[in-house]
Amino acid sequence: MHIETVIHKNLEARLIDEICIIKDDSWQHGMANQKKWLDENVAAEDIHLLIRNNKNNLIGYANFAHRNAVINQGKYQVFGLGNVCVAAEFKGKGIGAELMSSINNEINSKGYIVILHCKEDLESFYSKFGWEIIDRSLIVTEYNLDNIWTMIQGLNTRIDSLTIQGIAF
Ligand SMILES: CC(C)(COP(=O)(O)OP(=O)(O)OC[C@H]1O[C@@H](n2cnc3c(N)ncnc32)[C@H](O)[C@@H]1OP(=O)(O)O)[C@@H](O)C(=O)NCCC(=O)NCCS
């Protein structure tokens, strides 16, 4: 198993197809909509994380989206972690755990601050890998966070307020 990171602007058509296929296993919108979503929501410098098995199949995926944030009145460049998923036939076999430890290695080795949004039932999954909940009452976003949890990794400061700028990730 190995991890590959690719900057969005360098993504070849073959990789776009692979990403759309793995995402469609978890969020079934069809290939055309997956491609449209990538086009409209991923910026040139955003980062794709790809986990491949020894046969070189894409079995895990996530992306890091650049965002500006204001934390306790200080300006920060952060990443939004999105689209965390494992290929259908590989779910429940420890690949999600491998993906999260690769993501944590990226965060720790590069000193990133990374935020994610998830539904309540996934909070326990991310907590296993050191993600911490941010109280919703402290967060301002340009999109709706009803029933959505927000978690953070890589910041060692208590959060009193958080504003995330830009679209959801
Ligand atoms: C969530 C997901 C990435 C987990 O990947 P996975 O390969 O199935 O997970 P693993 O087999 O590595 O499990 C690792 C641990 O997380 C737990 N876990 C897995 N899925 C979980 C879930 N949905 N909720 C809570 N815990 C979960 C496992 O029980 C395991 O715990 P253990 O180590 O104590 O036994 C995968 O199920 C998936 O692609 N889901 C659909 C997409 C999705 O909802 N992504 C999240 C977007 S915020």
The ligand as an SDF file (V2000), in Angstrom:
LIG
                    3D

 48 50  0  0  0  0  0  0  0  0999 V2000
  -15.6610    5.9530    6.5920 C   0  0  0  0  0  0  0  0  0  0  0  0
  -14.7230    5.0870    5.7440 C   0  0  0  0  0  0  0  0  0  0  0  0
  -13.6790    5.9670    5.0440 C   0  0  0  0  0  0  0  0  0  0  0  0
  -14.0070    4.1150    6.6970 C   0  0  0  0  0  0  0  0  0  0  0  0
  -13.0950    3.3060    5.9510 O   0  0  0  0  0  0  0  0  0  0  0  0
  -12.9300    1.7440    6.2500 P   0  0  0  0  0  0  0  0  0  0  0  0
  -11.8070    1.2300    5.4240 O   0  0  0  0  0  0  0  0  0  0  0  0
  -14.2360    1.0810    6.0790 O   0  0  0  0  0  0  0  0  0  0  0  0
  -12.5410    1.7850    7.8030 O   0  0  0  0  0  0  0  0  0  0  0  0
  -11.5380    0.8150    8.5740 P   0  0  0  0  0  0  0  0  0  0  0  0
  -11.8740   -0.6070    8.2140 O   0  0  0  0  0  0  0  0  0  0  0  0
  -10.1570    1.2420    8.3550 O   0  0  0  0  0  0  0  0  0  0  0  0
  -11.9640    1.1030   10.0870 O   0  0  0  0  0  0  0  0  0  0  0  0
  -11.1060    1.7800   10.9890 C   0  0  0  0  0  0  0  0  0  0  0  0
  -11.8490    1.9710   12.2900 C   0  0  0  0  0  0  0  0  0  0  0  0
  -12.9070    2.9230   12.1110 O   0  0  0  0  0  0  0  0  0  0  0  0
  -14.1650    2.3370   12.4540 C   0  0  0  0  0  0  0  0  0  0  0  0
  -15.1450    2.8050   11.4800 N   0  0  0  0  0  0  0  0  0  0  0  0
  -15.1890    2.5050   10.1710 C   0  0  0  0  0  0  0  0  0  0  0  0
  -16.2260    3.1210    9.5770 N   0  0  0  0  0  0  0  0  0  0  0  0
  -16.8560    3.8070   10.5540 C   0  0  0  0  0  0  0  0  0  0  0  0
  -18.0090    4.6500   10.5710 C   0  0  0  0  0  0  0  0  0  0  0  0
  -18.7350    4.8860    9.4630 N   0  0  0  0  0  0  0  0  0  0  0  0
  -18.3730    5.1870   11.7440 N   0  0  0  0  0  0  0  0  0  0  0  0
  -17.6640    4.9470   12.8890 C   0  0  0  0  0  0  0  0  0  0  0  0
  -16.5540    4.1770   12.9240 N   0  0  0  0  0  0  0  0  0  0  0  0
  -16.1660    3.6170   11.7800 C   0  0  0  0  0  0  0  0  0  0  0  0
  -13.9430    0.8400   12.3560 C   0  0  0  0  0  0  0  0  0  0  0  0
  -14.8460    0.1450   13.1750 O   0  0  0  0  0  0  0  0  0  0  0  0
  -12.5110    0.7010   12.8040 C   0  0  0  0  0  0  0  0  0  0  0  0
  -12.4760    0.7640   14.2220 O   0  0  0  0  0  0  0  0  0  0  0  0
  -11.4910   -0.1960   15.0840 P   0  0  0  0  0  0  0  0  0  0  0  0
  -10.0970    0.1210   14.6140 O   0  0  0  0  0  0  0  0  0  0  0  0
  -11.7520    0.2270   16.4890 O   0  0  0  0  0  0  0  0  0  0  0  0
  -11.9140   -1.5690   14.7550 O   0  0  0  0  0  0  0  0  0  0  0  0
  -15.4810    4.2350    4.6900 C   0  0  0  0  0  0  0  0  0  0  0  0
  -16.4310    3.4320    5.3230 O   0  0  0  0  0  0  0  0  0  0  0  0
  -16.1890    5.0320    3.6140 C   0  0  0  0  0  0  0  0  0  0  0  0
  -15.6770    5.1930    2.5050 O   0  0  0  0  0  0  0  0  0  0  0  0
  -17.4030    5.5280    3.9010 N   0  0  0  0  0  0  0  0  0  0  0  0
  -18.2430    6.2430    2.9300 C   0  0  0  0  0  0  0  0  0  0  0  0
  -17.7550    7.6430    2.6800 C   0  0  0  0  0  0  0  0  0  0  0  0
  -17.8840    8.5470    3.8820 C   0  0  0  0  0  0  0  0  0  0  0  0
  -18.9290    8.6390    4.5170 O   0  0  0  0  0  0  0  0  0  0  0  0
  -16.7800    9.2770    4.1950 N   0  0  0  0  0  0  0  0  0  0  0  0
  -16.7270   10.2160    5.2740 C   0  0  0  0  0  0  0  0  0  0  0  0
  -16.9870   11.5860    4.7880 C   0  0  0  0  0  0  0  0  0  0  0  0
  -16.9640   12.7650    6.1350 S   0  0  0  0  0  0  0  0  0  0  0  0
  1  2  1  0
  2  3  1  0
  2  4  1  0
  2 36  1  0
  4  5  1  0
  5  6  1  0
  6  7  2  0
  6  8  1  0
  6  9  1  0
  9 10  1  0
 10 11  2  0
 10 12  1  0
 10 13  1  0
 13 14  1  0
 14 15  1  0
 15 16  1  0
 15 30  1  0
 16 17  1  0
 17 18  1  0
 17 28  1  0
 18 19  1  0
 18 27  1  0
 19 20  2  0
 20 21  1  0
 21 22  1  0
 21 27  2  0
 22 23  1  0
 22 24  2  0
 24 25  1  0
 25 26  2  0
 26 27  1  0
 28 29  1  0
 28 30  1  0
 30 31  1  0
 31 32  1  0
 32 33  2  0
 32 34  1  0
 32 35  1  0
 36 37  1  0
 36 38  1  0
 38 39  2  0
 38 40  1  0
 40 41  1  0
 41 42  1  0
 42 43  1  0
 43 44  2  0
 43 45  1  0
 45 46  1  0
 46 47  1  0
 47 48  1  0
M  END
$$$$
